[in-house]
Amino acid sequence: AWVSVSGVGILKNSAAAAATLTLGAGNADCSLEAASAIGPINAVKNGTGTLTVNVPELDGSLTVANGTLKVKRGSSFAVGSIMAASGTTLDFRGATVRCGELTVPADVTILRDADTDFSYTLNSDSAVRLVAGTLPAKGDFTKTGSGTLTLVGPCAKTSGSINIAEGSVVCEAAQPFNGKFFRLKYGRAAKRAVDSSDNASLQFSEFSLYG
């Protein structure tokens, strides 16, 4: 457990098992800054202060147990997963963030601006309602899990795509939803024998517009 990690060196875990790095002892602001991070590392942010991250990639997870996570403006950060506790804040303004999977309760605040480029995956096997405006205007959004995701309210994406890898995505009726494109991703292969007398087609998926 440390208050901060700062410098231009390398943060390294040479073991095969993931190491846990706990930051933010006490309630002061803290930082995670390095030229690179090597090896599996799971970072945990404690305390009510702000953790500022300035490292290109973290091969592991980042848990925000309390306070605020801020990705340094102008920097790029890639991480396997981000898990935010209830009432915390994620500040991605002016940064490029690539998150393999994002887990956030409804009361987590995500701060973005026109310079934010944010891509993440939402995995849910249950029904989830998400305010469409919380989708990244820049960056890709991917839905996995067998549940149905309902996008509520207007949304305008300027770049990137909405990838439906598993389950269903519903855009609630009577709301303007402007995007670049939707993409249906097929997670399972399917084969069917076809000979000269069988001209049957095989349907993988379906995209429907209602209202």
Order of alpha helices (4+ residues) and beta strands (2+ residues): beta-beta-beta-beta-beta-beta-beta-beta-beta-beta-beta-beta-beta-beta-beta-beta-beta-beta-beta-beta-beta
